[in-house]
């Protein structure tokens, strides 16, 4: 009876799948093997996913088909065991699962008769070798990245505010993107002022050109990279610490620390939002007349209508209707409206003070413009003489 097989062709990266010849080469070898051994090819499955686990899209499809068309396939063929898996523990479990379904996995370049107990030692070697190779490569990469961090080099994609650049000898580094850096400086300075909450500052920064998400913004304002520091994480007996980075800082360390103090204390300090609810425009500004705490606000439903209140969260339970409070505030505000003659006087005083402060700058500007005109005339004369 002719055996039927599914051919499993796997490459490790999308680049290999797109540009390399590994898939075509594997399929050609597998088909030749089936032709020489009178094995019928039922299906060919292409995978371009890592073999560290079996959570691979095409492998899941293979398992579903094997369960759906039970006893239709006798073999799952691949070129080497590292095409099947690079994790020995997961591989043994998957082999047992396939054999329970009546399917035998086999590597044509490393054939093993798994019914012979001694061959399991060779299988362990074939499966462990690529796993060891992966672990060694990962360890070398981790040590290299850690060494780079200790030297103050940033590793990874350039964050918002920076761009990747290369030196003449090919070394990569991150440089300031001044347009984005201006937004970052503004955001840090506004948070340090403690005038408005961080969420409101995020929305204003979005209008200025910030492209990160809200969660990305929180990560950004806590990232010491922006004050010129690189974080070296804990490893074995070596504790975590910060080093001075080779990149240029966008903000000073004092401003960064000030912002961290504000963020760490945000649950204890109420800062009003820039965008407020229409019914509570003064939430966060009114003080409780009983305990002097800042009033918050909320709405409650009575029958078919909502009522809005400013209220205290302390045990005093003070509250006042928002419409009443807003009206009182507006009426009191009208008492401070300046008279027409006073407005004109203030305007004249402000204009005089402004002119006094800027007179030196205007004079300097006039002198520079005059000097530039003189230089332009001299250049024009020099060009005429040169032509003659």
URLIN-V63405 format. One record per helix or strand of 3 or more residues. SS is the DSSP state (hx for helix, st for strand). FROM is the first residue (numbers start at 1). TO is the last residue. If there is no record, write none. Layout:
<<SS;FROM;TO> <SS;FROM;TO>>
//
This chain:
<<st;3;10> <hx;14;19> <hx;22;36> <st;39;47> <hx;57;68> <st;75;78> <hx;81;84> <hx;88;100> <st;104;107> <hx;119;150> <st;162;166> <st;172;176> <hx;178;193> <hx;198;208> <hx;214;221> <hx;224;227> <st;229;232> <st;241;244> <hx;253;264> <hx;278;280> <st;296;302> <st;305;311> <st;319;321> <hx;322;334> <hx;340;387>>
//
